[in-house]
């Protein structure tokens, strides 16, 4: 668990780990130079031998997570951000899947959402659609869409030993970069059960939608450079076209940058000329610009 200035939430996050139905675990909290009361908020856990607190000068989430990996000694590794929660049986349920299939590399589940005060939000979880979750060799599907929630996975330690940890040159999307690499050597399994309770609040890095799309293109190109034979041409074109359209929608509906949004739609069409979503998005952006429809990201 990497955390930074989350004194309001971090104790609940830690409690959700230490109260798992499987007690044989270790929790390493990497405090990335917090300037608030994070250390004091965690003091009550010091007597639990499973709890380990590590403080480092502020260096960013990627370095903090890699430092956490260095402390882990277990055969399986899971992650949780300091403002989120785990359901009580999450570890037990996912570990049973590994026991049934020793060749699995990663097991992941779905997400439920709460607001800043811990109230459940409507629906089964943000962006939840079981048809978008995949098992097996999932590189093609994963390249088009990062549907593996970071805090909802358990990873076999061997994956890190074989393909490394988080890329410290990346600022965002570090989990997607990791899953893509792992997908070239290891199978994934999706369990249709809640594995993460995700807290939506105003201070999240994930609210930086434009930054996420900018980084997405960097990650795509990095992956293709490292694994040039992992995907065929159509899969690459489709994924990049979808990313251009996604960024176009954010630019139009969130930032009102209509010219840049249109340019992104045209980039999508140039990459994948038969991509109907690009044409529809282009039309909607135009209608939104002249005030005939409301934004629909």
C-alpha positions as CSV (number, residue, x, y, z in Angstrom):
1,X,0.0,0.0,0.0
2,X,1.5,3.2,-1.2
3,X,0.0,6.3,0.4
4,X,0.5,10.1,0.5
5,X,-1.4,12.5,2.7
6,X,-4.4,10.3,3.2
7,X,-4.8,10.5,7.0
8,X,-8.6,10.6,6.6
9,X,-8.8,7.3,4.9
10,X,-5.6,5.2,5.3
11,X,-6.5,3.6,8.7
12,X,-9.7,2.2,7.2
13,X,-7.7,0.9,4.2
14,X,-5.3,-0.8,6.5
15,X,-8.1,-2.3,8.7
16,X,-9.7,-3.8,5.6
17,X,-6.5,-5.7,4.9
18,X,-5.8,-6.9,8.4
19,X,-9.3,-8.1,8.9
20,X,-9.2,-10.5,5.9
21,X,-10.6,-14.0,6.5
22,X,-7.1,-15.3,5.7
23,X,-4.8,-14.0,8.5
24,X,-1.5,-15.3,7.0
25,X,-0.5,-12.1,5.3
26,X,1.9,-9.2,5.6
27,X,1.0,-5.6,4.9
28,X,3.7,-3.1,3.9
29,X,2.6,0.5,3.9
30,X,4.9,2.9,2.1
31,X,4.4,6.4,3.2
32,X,5.6,8.6,0.3
33,X,6.7,11.5,2.4
34,X,3.2,12.5,3.8
35,X,3.1,15.9,5.5
36,X,-0.2,15.3,7.2
37,X,-1.1,13.0,10.1
38,X,-0.7,9.7,8.2
39,X,1.9,8.3,10.6
40,X,-0.2,9.1,13.7
41,X,-3.3,7.6,12.0
42,X,-1.4,4.3,11.6
43,X,0.2,4.2,15.0
44,X,-2.5,1.9,16.5
45,X,-1.5,-0.9,14.1
46,X,2.1,-1.1,15.2
47,X,1.4,-3.9,17.6
48,X,0.2,-6.2,14.8
49,X,3.2,-8.2,13.6
50,X,1.7,-8.4,10.1
51,X,1.8,-4.6,9.8
52,X,5.0,-2.8,8.5
53,X,5.3,0.9,8.1
54,X,8.0,2.4,5.9
55,X,8.5,6.1,5.4
56,X,10.4,7.5,2.4
57,X,11.0,11.1,1.1
58,X,8.4,12.0,-1.4
59,X,9.3,10.4,-4.7
60,X,6.0,9.5,-6.3
61,X,3.7,6.5,-6.4
62,X,5.8,4.4,-8.8
63,X,8.9,4.5,-6.7
64,X,6.8,3.9,-3.6
65,X,5.1,0.9,-5.1
66,X,8.4,-0.6,-6.2
67,X,9.9,0.0,-2.7
68,X,6.9,-1.9,-1.4
69,X,7.6,-4.8,-3.7
70,X,11.2,-5.1,-2.3
71,X,9.8,-5.7,1.2
72,X,7.3,-8.4,0.2
73,X,8.2,-12.0,1.0
74,X,5.0,-13.8,0.0
75,X,4.3,-16.0,-3.0
76,X,1.4,-13.8,-4.0
77,X,1.3,-10.0,-4.1
78,X,-1.8,-7.7,-4.0
79,X,-2.1,-3.9,-3.9
80,X,-4.4,-1.4,-2.3
81,X,-4.3,2.4,-2.4
82,X,-4.6,4.3,0.9
83,X,-8.1,5.6,0.2
84,X,-9.7,2.3,-1.0
85,X,-10.9,-0.8,0.8
86,X,-11.0,-4.6,0.4
87,X,-14.0,-6.8,1.0
88,X,-13.3,-9.1,3.9
89,X,-13.1,-12.4,1.9
90,X,-11.3,-10.9,-1.1
91,X,-7.9,-12.6,-0.5
92,X,-9.4,-16.0,0.4
93,X,-11.6,-16.1,-2.6
94,X,-8.9,-15.2,-5.1
95,X,-6.2,-17.4,-3.6
96,X,-8.6,-20.4,-4.0
97,X,-8.5,-19.8,-7.8
98,X,-4.7,-20.0,-7.8
99,X,-4.9,-23.3,-5.9
100,X,-7.2,-24.7,-8.6
101,X,-5.0,-23.7,-11.5
102,X,-1.2,-23.5,-10.7
103,X,-0.5,-22.0,-14.1
104,X,-2.4,-18.7,-13.5
105,X,-0.4,-15.5,-13.2
106,X,-3.0,-13.0,-12.2
107,X,-6.5,-13.2,-10.7
108,X,-8.7,-10.1,-10.7
109,X,-12.3,-9.1,-9.8
110,X,-14.8,-6.3,-10.2
111,X,-15.2,-3.0,-8.4
112,X,-17.8,-1.4,-6.1
113,X,-17.7,2.3,-5.5
114,X,-18.2,4.6,-2.5
115,X,-18.2,8.3,-2.1
116,X,-15.8,10.4,0.0
117,X,-17.8,9.6,3.1
118,X,-18.1,5.9,2.5
119,X,-21.6,5.8,1.2
120,X,-22.3,3.2,-1.5
121,X,-22.8,4.7,-5.0
122,X,-25.4,3.3,-7.3
123,X,-24.8,0.2,-9.5
124,X,-22.4,-2.6,-9.1
125,X,-19.3,-0.6,-9.7
126,X,-17.7,2.1,-11.9
127,X,-17.7,1.1,-15.5
128,X,-18.9,-2.4,-14.7
129,X,-19.8,-4.6,-17.7
130,X,-19.0,-8.3,-17.4
131,X,-18.7,-8.5,-21.2
132,X,-15.6,-6.2,-20.9
133,X,-13.8,-8.6,-18.6
134,X,-11.6,-11.3,-20.0
135,X,-9.7,-14.4,-18.9
136,X,-6.9,-16.4,-20.4
137,X,-4.4,-14.8,-22.8
138,X,-5.8,-11.3,-22.9
139,X,-3.1,-9.1,-24.5
140,X,-5.3,-8.0,-27.4
141,X,-8.3,-7.1,-25.2
142,X,-6.0,-5.4,-22.6
143,X,-4.2,-3.3,-25.2
144,X,-7.5,-1.8,-26.2
145,X,-8.8,-1.2,-22.7
146,X,-7.4,-1.4,-19.2
147,X,-10.2,-3.3,-17.5
148,X,-8.0,-4.8,-14.7
149,X,-8.6,-2.7,-11.6
150,X,-5.3,-2.1,-9.8
151,X,-6.5,-2.8,-6.3
152,X,-8.6,-5.8,-7.3
153,X,-5.8,-8.2,-8.4
154,X,-3.5,-10.8,-6.9
155,X,-0.3,-11.5,-8.8
156,X,1.9,-14.5,-8.6
157,X,5.3,-13.3,-7.4
158,X,7.0,-15.0,-10.3
159,X,5.5,-12.5,-12.7
160,X,7.5,-9.7,-11.1
161,X,10.7,-11.8,-11.0
162,X,10.3,-12.6,-14.7
163,X,9.1,-9.3,-16.2
164,X,10.0,-6.7,-13.5
165,X,8.1,-4.1,-11.5
166,X,6.6,-0.7,-12.2
167,X,8.2,1.5,-14.8
168,X,9.5,4.5,-12.9
169,X,9.6,6.6,-16.0
170,X,5.8,6.6,-16.1
171,X,3.6,8.9,-14.0
172,X,0.2,7.5,-14.7
173,X,-1.2,4.2,-16.1
174,X,1.6,2.3,-14.4
175,X,-0.7,-0.7,-13.7
176,X,-1.7,-0.9,-17.3
177,X,1.9,-1.0,-18.4
178,X,2.5,-3.8,-15.9
179,X,-0.5,-5.9,-16.9
180,X,0.4,-5.6,-20.6
181,X,3.8,-7.0,-19.9
182,X,2.5,-9.8,-17.7
183,X,-0.1,-10.7,-20.3
184,X,2.6,-11.8,-22.8
185,X,3.8,-14.6,-20.5
186,X,1.0,-15.3,-18.0
187,X,-2.8,-16.0,-18.1
188,X,-5.3,-13.9,-16.3
189,X,-8.5,-15.1,-14.6
190,X,-11.5,-12.8,-14.0
191,X,-13.8,-13.7,-11.0
192,X,-17.2,-11.9,-11.2
193,X,-17.2,-10.8,-7.6
194,X,-16.2,-7.6,-5.8
195,X,-12.5,-7.5,-5.1
196,X,-12.1,-3.7,-4.5
197,X,-14.2,-0.9,-3.0
198,X,-13.1,2.2,-4.8
199,X,-13.5,5.6,-3.2
200,X,-14.4,8.5,-5.5
201,X,-13.4,11.9,-4.2
202,X,-12.1,15.1,-5.5
203,X,-8.4,14.7,-4.7
204,X,-7.7,11.6,-6.8
205,X,-5.0,11.4,-9.4
206,X,-7.4,9.3,-11.5
207,X,-9.6,12.5,-12.1
208,X,-6.8,13.7,-14.4
209,X,-8.5,12.3,-17.5
210,X,-6.4,14.1,-20.1
211,X,-3.2,13.1,-18.4
212,X,-4.3,9.5,-18.5
213,X,-5.0,9.6,-22.2
214,X,-1.7,11.3,-22.9
215,X,0.1,8.6,-21.0
216,X,-1.9,5.9,-22.7
217,X,-0.2,6.6,-26.0
218,X,3.2,6.5,-24.4
219,X,2.4,3.1,-22.9
220,X,1.0,1.7,-26.1
221,X,4.1,2.7,-28.1
222,X,6.4,1.4,-25.3
223,X,4.7,-1.9,-25.3
224,X,4.8,-2.3,-29.0
225,X,8.5,-1.4,-29.0
226,X,9.3,-4.1,-26.3
227,X,6.9,-6.8,-27.7
228,X,6.7,-6.2,-31.5
229,X,5.1,-9.6,-32.2
230,X,2.5,-9.5,-29.4
231,X,-0.3,-8.0,-31.6
232,X,-1.4,-7.9,-35.2
233,X,-2.0,-4.8,-37.2
234,X,-5.8,-4.6,-36.9
235,X,-5.6,-5.0,-33.1
236,X,-3.1,-2.1,-32.9
237,X,-5.1,0.2,-35.2
238,X,-8.4,-0.5,-33.4
239,X,-7.0,0.2,-30.0
240,X,-5.3,3.4,-31.1
241,X,-8.4,4.7,-32.8
242,X,-10.4,4.0,-29.7
243,X,-7.9,5.9,-27.6
244,X,-8.0,8.9,-30.0
245,X,-11.8,9.0,-29.7
246,X,-11.7,8.7,-25.9
247,X,-9.4,11.7,-25.7
248,X,-11.5,13.6,-28.2
249,X,-14.6,13.2,-26.0
250,X,-12.7,14.4,-22.9
251,X,-11.3,17.4,-24.8
252,X,-14.8,18.4,-26.1
253,X,-17.0,17.7,-23.2
254,X,-14.7,18.4,-20.3
255,X,-12.3,21.1,-21.6
256,X,-14.4,22.5,-24.5
257,X,-11.5,22.2,-26.8
258,X,-13.5,21.4,-29.9
259,X,-10.8,21.9,-32.4
260,X,-8.5,19.5,-30.7
261,X,-11.4,17.1,-30.3
262,X,-12.2,17.1,-34.0
263,X,-8.5,16.6,-34.8
264,X,-8.5,13.5,-32.6
265,X,-11.5,12.1,-34.3
266,X,-9.8,12.6,-37.6
267,X,-6.7,10.8,-36.3
268,X,-8.9,7.9,-35.3
269,X,-10.5,7.7,-38.8
270,X,-7.0,7.9,-40.4
271,X,-5.9,5.0,-38.2
272,X,-9.1,2.9,-38.7
273,X,-11.2,4.3,-41.6
274,X,-14.2,2.0,-40.8
275,X,-14.4,2.9,-37.1
276,X,-18.1,3.9,-36.9
277,X,-17.7,5.3,-33.3
278,X,-15.3,7.9,-34.6
279,X,-17.9,9.3,-37.1
280,X,-20.6,9.2,-34.5
281,X,-18.4,11.0,-32.0
282,X,-17.4,13.6,-34.6
283,X,-21.1,14.3,-35.2
284,X,-22.0,14.6,-31.5
285,X,-19.1,16.9,-30.9
286,X,-20.2,19.1,-33.7
287,X,-23.8,19.2,-32.4
288,X,-22.6,19.9,-28.9
289,X,-20.5,22.8,-30.2
290,X,-23.5,24.4,-31.7
291,X,-25.6,23.7,-28.6
292,X,-28.1,21.2,-30.0
293,X,-27.2,18.4,-27.6
294,X,-25.7,18.1,-24.2
295,X,-22.3,16.5,-23.6
296,X,-22.1,12.8,-23.4
297,X,-18.5,11.6,-22.7
